[in-house]
Amino acid sequence: MTDTVIAASGLHKHYDEVRAVDGIELDIARGECFGLLGHNGAGKTTTIRMLTCRTRPTSGNATVLGHDILEARHEIRPRISLVSDQQNLHPRLSARATLQFWGALYGADLDRVDGLLQLVGLEPERATPVRDYSTGMRQRLVIARALVNEPEVIFLDEPTRGLDPASSRTLRGIVRNLLDGGTTVFLTTHDMAEADELCDRVAFMSSGRLVAVDSPRALRLAHVERTGVGMAVTLDDGAQLELRIDDVADRLRFDELAAAGRVRTAHTTEPTLADVFVDLVGRPLDEAASQVAEAS
């Protein structure tokens, strides 16, 4: 039997006429990395705010670690953590002092502080004031802070937003370590490659609803069944074509080009998770952000 850690049924959150979350269903297992993907305003952050007991749902119900988010929030909060782009770090404190402070608030074992600094790669800078940290270092400290209470579930809301590729890669390594240790991770991200790399399952969210929920691989395979197998062709003059192997017209065109000696290279192409998202939602995830902010 699956050990369900997060469950939601008919979960709604409305702000007057705005349906920020419009009846979603969730069933997330212990130790799973679950990704929630969608444009700004799709309802991702509102969903996290409900599941972390920061916002009351309009209707529906949800449990985290077996406890109702309305009836037992005091049972849930000590066992979970949230990492968002709101870092809220004291610039004068060092990394070590920051973790000691938060550990004292949680009544946590302060002996864990040095181990957490090692986990996120900040042990060499443990005495450096946070004001001297780069954005990536600060985000790593935020994750270490979120681990002080040894959470069973950690919610990561756009944890790599604004980070350079090296810092993003470091953070993904930290997430993999958490998963290896049995922590359940609920991730929102605009980086499709990141979701594909880390997530056991992903959900595409649009206008407050879940459009699809499955493993990245299963979603890609379903996309191939709907659209066919692609083929990237480079011609002798450098022109590039995208053809479909199972499309009769495309096959005839390729055969004609090949017979004329015009094909320089040709290889089949597999759909990315971004391709699947566009197919199901209708526009790219990395499209310019809407000016309408997601309801808080």
C-alpha positions as CSV (number, residue, x, y, z in Angstrom):
1,M,0.0,0.0,0.0
2,T,1.4,3.4,-0.9
3,D,2.4,5.6,2.0
4,T,0.5,8.8,1.1
5,V,2.1,11.9,2.6
6,I,0.1,14.6,0.8
7,A,-3.5,14.1,-0.3
8,A,-6.0,16.6,-1.6
9,S,-9.6,16.2,-2.8
10,G,-11.6,18.9,-4.5
11,L,-9.3,21.6,-3.2
12,H,-10.5,25.1,-4.1
13,K,-9.2,28.6,-3.3
14,H,-11.3,31.6,-4.6
15,Y,-10.6,35.3,-4.3
16,D,-14.0,36.9,-5.1
17,E,-14.4,35.9,-8.8
18,V,-10.8,34.6,-9.2
19,R,-10.5,30.8,-9.0
20,A,-6.9,30.7,-8.0
21,V,-7.2,26.9,-7.3
22,D,-10.1,25.2,-8.9
23,G,-10.8,21.7,-7.5
24,I,-7.4,19.9,-7.6
25,E,-6.7,16.3,-6.6
26,L,-3.4,15.2,-5.2
27,D,-1.9,11.9,-3.9
28,I,1.9,12.2,-3.2
29,A,3.9,9.3,-1.7
30,R,6.6,9.4,1.0
31,G,10.0,10.0,-0.5
32,E,8.6,11.2,-3.8
33,C,9.7,14.3,-5.7
34,F,6.5,15.9,-7.1
35,G,6.7,18.8,-9.4
36,L,4.0,21.4,-9.9
37,L,4.5,23.3,-13.2
38,G,2.6,26.2,-14.6
39,H,2.7,29.8,-15.6
40,N,2.7,32.7,-13.1
41,G,-0.9,32.9,-11.9
42,A,-1.6,29.2,-12.5
43,G,-2.2,28.6,-8.8
44,K,1.0,26.9,-7.8
45,T,2.0,29.2,-4.9
46,T,-1.6,29.3,-3.7
47,T,-1.6,25.5,-3.6
48,I,1.6,25.5,-1.5
49,R,0.2,28.1,0.8
50,M,-2.8,25.9,1.5
51,L,-0.8,22.7,2.0
52,T,1.6,24.5,4.4
53,C,-1.3,25.8,6.4
54,R,-0.7,29.4,5.5
55,T,-4.0,29.9,3.6
56,R,-7.4,28.3,4.3
57,P,-9.0,26.6,1.3
58,T,-12.4,27.9,0.2
59,S,-13.6,24.3,-0.1
60,G,-12.4,20.8,-0.4
61,N,-10.0,19.0,2.0
62,A,-6.3,18.0,2.2
63,T,-4.1,16.2,4.6
64,V,-0.3,16.4,5.1
65,L,1.4,13.6,7.0
66,G,-2.0,12.2,7.8
67,H,-3.3,15.4,9.4
68,D,-6.0,17.7,8.2
69,I,-4.7,21.1,7.1
70,L,-7.5,22.9,8.9
71,E,-7.9,20.8,12.0
72,A,-4.3,19.9,12.8
73,R,-2.0,22.6,11.5
74,H,0.0,22.6,14.8
75,E,0.7,18.9,14.1
76,I,1.8,19.6,10.6
77,R,4.0,22.7,10.8
78,P,6.8,21.3,12.9
79,R,7.2,18.4,10.5
80,I,7.4,20.4,7.2
81,S,9.4,23.3,5.8
82,L,9.0,25.8,3.0
83,V,11.7,27.4,0.8
84,S,10.6,30.3,-1.4
85,D,12.3,33.2,-3.1
86,Q,11.6,35.3,0.0
87,Q,14.9,34.6,1.7
88,N,14.5,36.8,4.8
89,L,18.0,36.4,6.1
90,H,19.6,38.7,8.6
91,P,22.6,40.3,6.7
92,R,24.8,40.6,9.8
93,L,24.5,37.1,11.0
94,S,26.9,34.4,9.8
95,A,25.6,31.1,8.3
96,R,26.3,29.3,11.5
97,A,24.6,31.9,13.7
98,T,21.6,31.9,11.4
99,L,21.1,28.1,11.8
100,Q,21.8,28.2,15.6
101,F,19.1,30.9,15.9
102,W,16.5,29.0,13.9
103,G,17.4,25.7,15.6
104,A,16.8,27.3,19.0
105,L,13.4,28.5,17.8
106,Y,12.5,24.9,16.8
107,G,14.1,23.4,19.8
108,A,16.2,21.4,17.4
109,D,19.5,19.6,18.0
110,L,22.1,22.4,17.5
111,D,24.8,19.7,16.9
112,R,23.3,19.3,13.5
113,V,24.3,22.9,12.4
114,D,27.7,22.0,11.1
115,G,26.4,19.0,9.3
116,L,23.8,21.1,7.5
117,L,26.4,23.6,6.5
118,Q,28.5,20.8,5.0
119,L,25.4,19.4,3.2
120,V,24.8,22.7,1.4
121,G,28.5,23.5,0.8
122,L,28.8,26.5,3.2
123,E,31.0,25.0,5.9
124,P,34.1,27.0,4.7
125,E,32.1,30.2,4.9
126,R,30.3,29.4,8.2
127,A,31.6,32.5,10.0
128,T,31.1,34.9,7.0
129,P,28.3,37.5,7.4
130,V,25.3,36.7,5.1
131,R,25.6,40.2,3.5
132,D,28.8,39.0,1.8
133,Y,27.2,36.0,0.3
134,S,26.2,35.6,-3.4
135,T,22.6,35.0,-4.3
136,G,23.3,31.3,-4.7
137,M,25.0,31.0,-1.4
138,R,22.1,32.7,0.3
139,Q,19.6,30.3,-1.3
140,R,21.7,27.4,-0.1
141,L,21.6,28.8,3.4
142,V,17.8,29.2,3.1
143,I,17.6,25.4,2.3
144,A,19.9,24.6,5.3
145,R,17.6,26.7,7.5
146,A,14.6,24.8,6.2
147,L,16.3,21.6,7.3
148,V,16.9,22.6,10.9
149,N,13.7,20.9,12.1
150,E,14.5,17.7,10.1
151,P,11.3,18.0,8.0
152,E,9.6,15.0,6.5
153,V,8.2,17.1,3.7
154,I,9.9,20.2,2.2
155,F,8.2,22.5,-0.2
156,L,10.5,24.2,-2.7
157,D,8.8,27.1,-4.4
158,E,11.0,28.2,-7.4
159,P,14.2,27.5,-5.5
160,T,16.5,28.1,-8.4
161,R,14.8,31.3,-9.7
162,G,17.4,34.0,-10.6
163,L,20.4,31.7,-9.9
164,D,23.3,31.1,-12.3
165,P,23.7,27.6,-13.9
166,A,26.4,26.6,-11.4
167,S,24.3,27.6,-8.4
168,S,21.3,25.8,-9.9
169,R,23.3,22.7,-10.4
170,T,24.5,22.8,-6.8
171,L,20.9,23.2,-5.5
172,R,19.7,20.2,-7.6
173,G,22.4,18.1,-6.0
174,I,21.1,19.1,-2.6
175,V,17.6,18.1,-3.5
176,R,18.8,14.7,-4.7
177,N,20.5,14.2,-1.4
178,L,17.3,15.0,0.4
179,L,15.4,12.5,-1.7
180,D,18.1,9.9,-1.1
181,G,17.5,10.5,2.6
182,G,13.8,9.8,2.3
183,T,12.5,13.4,2.4
184,T,9.4,14.1,0.4
185,V,9.9,17.1,-2.0
186,F,7.1,19.2,-3.4
187,L,8.7,21.4,-6.1
188,T,7.5,24.3,-8.3
189,T,9.8,25.4,-11.0
190,H,9.9,27.2,-14.4
191,D,12.8,25.1,-15.4
192,M,11.5,22.1,-17.4
193,A,14.9,20.4,-17.5
194,E,15.1,20.7,-13.7
195,A,11.7,19.1,-13.3
196,D,12.6,16.3,-15.8
197,E,15.8,15.6,-13.9
198,L,14.5,15.6,-10.3
199,C,10.8,14.7,-10.3
200,D,9.2,11.2,-10.1
201,R,6.0,12.8,-11.2
202,V,4.9,16.2,-12.4
203,A,1.6,18.0,-12.7
204,F,0.8,20.7,-15.3
205,M,-1.3,23.4,-13.8
206,S,-3.3,26.0,-15.8
207,S,-5.9,28.4,-14.5
208,G,-6.1,26.7,-11.2
209,R,-6.6,23.2,-12.6
210,L,-4.4,20.2,-13.1
211,V,-4.2,19.4,-16.8
212,A,-2.0,16.3,-16.5
213,V,-0.3,14.3,-13.8
214,D,2.3,11.6,-14.6
215,S,5.9,10.8,-14.7
216,P,8.0,12.9,-17.1
217,R,8.7,9.8,-19.2
218,A,5.1,8.7,-19.4
219,L,4.1,12.3,-20.5
220,R,6.7,12.3,-23.2
221,L,5.6,8.9,-24.5
222,A,2.0,10.0,-24.6
223,H,3.1,13.1,-26.6
224,V,4.8,10.9,-29.2
225,E,1.6,8.8,-29.5
226,R,-0.4,12.0,-30.1
227,T,2.0,13.8,-32.5
228,G,4.2,11.2,-34.0
229,V,8.0,10.8,-34.0
230,G,10.0,13.9,-35.2
231,M,13.0,14.0,-37.5
232,A,15.5,16.8,-37.6
233,V,17.0,17.2,-41.1
234,T,19.9,19.5,-42.1
235,L,20.2,20.2,-45.9
236,D,23.3,20.8,-47.9
237,D,22.7,24.6,-47.8
238,G,22.5,24.5,-44.0
239,A,18.7,24.9,-43.9
240,Q,17.0,22.8,-41.1
241,L,13.7,21.1,-41.3
242,E,11.5,19.4,-38.7
243,L,9.6,16.5,-40.3
244,R,7.4,13.7,-39.0
245,I,8.4,10.2,-39.7
246,D,4.8,8.9,-39.6
247,D,3.5,11.7,-41.9
248,V,3.2,10.5,-45.5
249,A,3.8,13.9,-47.0
250,D,6.9,14.5,-44.8
251,R,8.2,11.0,-45.7
252,L,7.8,11.7,-49.4
253,R,9.5,15.1,-49.1
254,F,12.5,13.5,-47.2
255,D,12.8,10.7,-49.9
256,E,12.9,13.4,-52.6
257,L,15.5,15.4,-50.8
258,A,17.6,12.4,-50.1
259,A,17.4,11.2,-53.7
260,A,18.6,14.6,-54.9
261,G,21.6,14.4,-52.5
262,R,20.5,17.4,-50.5
263,V,20.4,15.7,-47.0
264,R,23.5,16.4,-45.0
265,T,22.3,14.9,-41.7
266,A,19.0,13.4,-40.3
267,H,18.1,12.0,-36.9
268,T,15.0,11.3,-35.0
269,T,14.1,13.7,-32.2
270,E,12.5,13.0,-28.8
271,P,10.0,15.4,-27.3
272,T,11.1,17.3,-24.2
273,L,8.9,18.0,-21.2
274,A,8.6,21.5,-22.5
275,D,7.2,20.2,-25.8
276,V,4.6,18.2,-23.8
277,F,3.7,21.3,-21.7
278,V,3.0,23.4,-24.8
279,D,1.0,20.6,-26.3
280,L,-1.3,20.3,-23.3
281,V,-1.4,23.9,-22.0
282,G,-1.0,25.8,-25.2
283,R,1.9,28.1,-24.6
284,P,5.5,27.7,-23.3
285,L,6.3,27.7,-19.7
286,D,9.2,30.2,-20.2
287,E,6.9,32.7,-22.0
288,A,7.2,36.2,-20.6
289,A,5.6,36.3,-17.2
290,S,2.0,37.6,-17.0
291,Q,1.6,41.0,-15.4
292,V,-1.2,39.6,-13.3
293,A,0.5,38.4,-10.1
294,E,-0.5,35.1,-8.5
295,A,-3.0,35.5,-5.7
296,S,-1.3,35.5,-2.3
